[in-house]
Amino acid sequence: MDRKQAGILVSLLVLIVIIGVASWRLNGDLPELNSPVGSIGVQQSEDDTDDFIKDIIKRDITSAANMQILQNLIDDESTPEEERATALALQIRMVEQLEKEQSLERELKAKGYENVLCLVAEDFNNIKVYVKEEEELSTEQLAQIRSIVVSQTNIREVEISRK
């Protein structure tokens, strides 16, 4: 498989992940859409769940934009071969990062944490977990979250915050 095929494969994988996340968000956690003809918008609510959802969407949009920039570098015939290789390696690393974040979020949601945002550092040395809860997380909840993160990623540096 040459670099172009690998780039196409990575792009398709990222697109599938993004579409899956968007579909999951739209069919699951997002508030109902208020969509009069000609405009689509999210109904406003008084709590800060909207801010939490915006953070998740912002992460997904930023990741998609970065992936597209890297893909453009890979596809550009005038880009030096060394830069293409670097862009492809970065793109593969970003896909791994997204997969870890989304896998952790799914696992934590399965354990009852409904609104969760996981951010894996670019160098894979730490993970930030944001949990939307009304009350402070108990010691047991913190230990459970930490245990799930460490068992799935082997990353020991975990920062857990309530949003």
VMD Tcl script that draws the C-alpha trace (Angstrom):
set ca {
  {0.00 0.00 0.00}
  {1.46 3.34 -1.01}
  {1.17 6.63 0.85}
  {-1.78 7.85 -1.17}
  {-3.79 4.74 -0.38}
  {-2.83 4.99 3.29}
  {-3.89 8.65 3.31}
  {-7.23 7.79 1.74}
  {-7.75 4.97 4.23}
  {-6.97 7.24 7.20}
  {-9.25 9.96 5.80}
  {-12.11 7.52 5.42}
  {-11.56 6.20 8.93}
  {-11.62 9.72 10.36}
  {-14.72 10.57 8.35}
  {-16.48 7.46 9.66}
  {-15.51 8.33 13.23}
  {-16.70 11.93 12.85}
  {-19.99 10.91 11.24}
  {-20.51 8.29 13.94}
  {-19.86 10.79 16.72}
  {-22.10 13.39 15.10}
  {-24.88 10.84 14.64}
  {-24.47 9.62 18.19}
  {-24.53 13.17 19.53}
  {-27.57 14.11 17.47}
  {-29.51 10.98 18.37}
  {-28.37 10.75 21.97}
  {-27.09 13.55 24.16}
  {-28.05 16.70 22.31}
  {-31.22 18.57 23.16}
  {-34.00 18.32 20.60}
  {-33.40 20.36 17.49}
  {-35.61 23.34 16.82}
  {-35.61 23.47 13.04}
  {-37.99 25.86 11.36}
  {-37.71 25.98 7.56}
  {-34.45 27.59 6.51}
  {-32.57 27.37 9.81}
  {-31.47 24.72 12.23}
  {-30.60 25.56 15.81}
  {-30.31 23.94 19.20}
  {-32.95 24.90 21.72}
  {-31.50 26.98 24.51}
  {-31.66 25.72 28.07}
  {-30.93 27.35 31.37}
  {-28.29 24.88 32.54}
  {-24.74 24.63 31.28}
  {-25.25 21.30 29.50}
  {-25.16 23.32 26.30}
  {-21.64 24.53 27.15}
  {-20.57 20.95 27.79}
  {-21.99 19.83 24.45}
  {-20.33 22.79 22.76}
  {-16.97 21.69 24.21}
  {-17.47 18.22 22.77}
  {-18.49 19.57 19.37}
  {-15.58 22.03 19.41}
  {-13.15 19.16 20.03}
  {-14.65 17.15 17.17}
  {-14.63 20.08 14.74}
  {-11.05 20.99 15.63}
  {-9.94 17.40 15.10}
  {-11.71 17.21 11.74}
  {-10.15 20.49 10.60}
  {-6.67 19.37 11.64}
  {-7.15 16.06 9.85}
  {-8.20 17.88 6.69}
  {-5.15 20.15 6.81}
  {-2.88 17.13 7.14}
  {-4.73 15.35 4.33}
  {-4.28 18.37 2.07}
  {-0.52 18.27 2.76}
  {-0.42 14.56 1.99}
  {-2.38 14.97 -1.26}
  {-0.42 18.01 -2.49}
  {2.04 16.84 -5.15}
  {4.33 19.81 -4.42}
  {4.77 18.84 -0.76}
  {8.22 17.30 -0.17}
  {8.18 13.56 0.52}
  {9.57 14.03 4.04}
  {6.77 16.45 4.96}
  {4.19 14.06 3.53}
  {5.54 11.25 5.67}
  {5.44 13.49 8.75}
  {1.87 14.58 7.96}
  {0.78 10.96 7.52}
  {2.38 9.97 10.83}
  {0.64 12.88 12.57}
  {-2.65 11.94 10.97}
  {-2.36 8.35 12.15}
  {-1.47 9.56 15.65}
  {-4.52 11.86 15.68}
  {-6.78 8.95 14.72}
  {-5.33 6.91 17.60}
  {-5.93 9.85 19.94}
  {-9.56 10.23 18.80}
  {-10.18 6.52 19.12}
  {-8.85 6.50 22.70}
  {-10.98 9.52 23.66}
  {-14.16 8.12 22.18}
  {-13.57 4.63 23.54}
  {-13.08 6.05 27.04}
  {-16.21 8.19 26.72}
  {-18.28 5.16 25.65}
  {-16.94 3.06 28.52}
  {-17.61 5.78 31.10}
  {-21.12 6.34 29.75}
  {-21.73 2.60 30.06}
  {-20.76 2.92 33.73}
  {-23.40 5.61 34.27}
  {-21.54 8.86 33.66}
  {-23.92 10.37 31.13}
  {-21.99 13.49 30.09}
  {-18.27 12.84 29.73}
  {-15.49 14.52 27.75}
  {-12.07 12.84 27.54}
  {-9.02 14.62 26.16}
  {-5.85 12.66 25.51}
  {-2.69 14.78 25.35}
  {-0.91 14.84 22.00}
  {2.11 13.12 23.52}
  {-0.15 10.47 25.14}
  {1.33 11.12 28.59}
  {-1.83 12.36 30.34}
  {-5.61 12.35 30.03}
  {-8.14 14.91 31.19}
  {-11.62 13.64 31.98}
  {-14.47 16.12 32.42}
  {-17.65 14.76 33.98}
  {-20.90 16.72 34.04}
  {-22.43 15.97 37.43}
  {-24.68 17.95 39.74}
  {-22.68 17.04 42.85}
  {-18.98 16.56 43.52}
  {-17.63 13.17 42.52}
  {-17.12 10.79 45.42}
  {-13.81 9.12 46.15}
  {-15.25 5.85 44.82}
  {-16.39 7.52 41.58}
  {-12.97 9.12 41.08}
  {-11.29 5.75 41.69}
  {-13.66 4.03 39.25}
  {-13.02 6.61 36.51}
  {-9.25 6.49 37.09}
  {-9.32 2.67 36.98}
  {-11.21 2.63 33.66}
  {-8.86 5.18 32.09}
  {-5.69 3.42 33.23}
  {-6.93 -0.05 32.24}
  {-7.90 1.08 28.74}
  {-4.94 3.33 27.96}
  {-2.07 2.38 30.30}
  {-1.67 6.11 30.92}
  {-1.26 6.72 34.65}
  {-1.51 10.51 34.73}
  {-5.25 11.18 34.85}
  {-6.89 14.48 35.75}
  {-10.60 14.25 36.57}
  {-12.76 17.36 36.85}
  {-16.44 18.03 37.38}
  {-17.89 20.51 34.95}
}
mol new
graphics top color blue
foreach p $ca { graphics top sphere $p radius 0.5 }
foreach p [lrange $ca 0 end-1] q [lrange $ca 1 end] { graphics top cylinder $p $q radius 0.2 }
display resetview
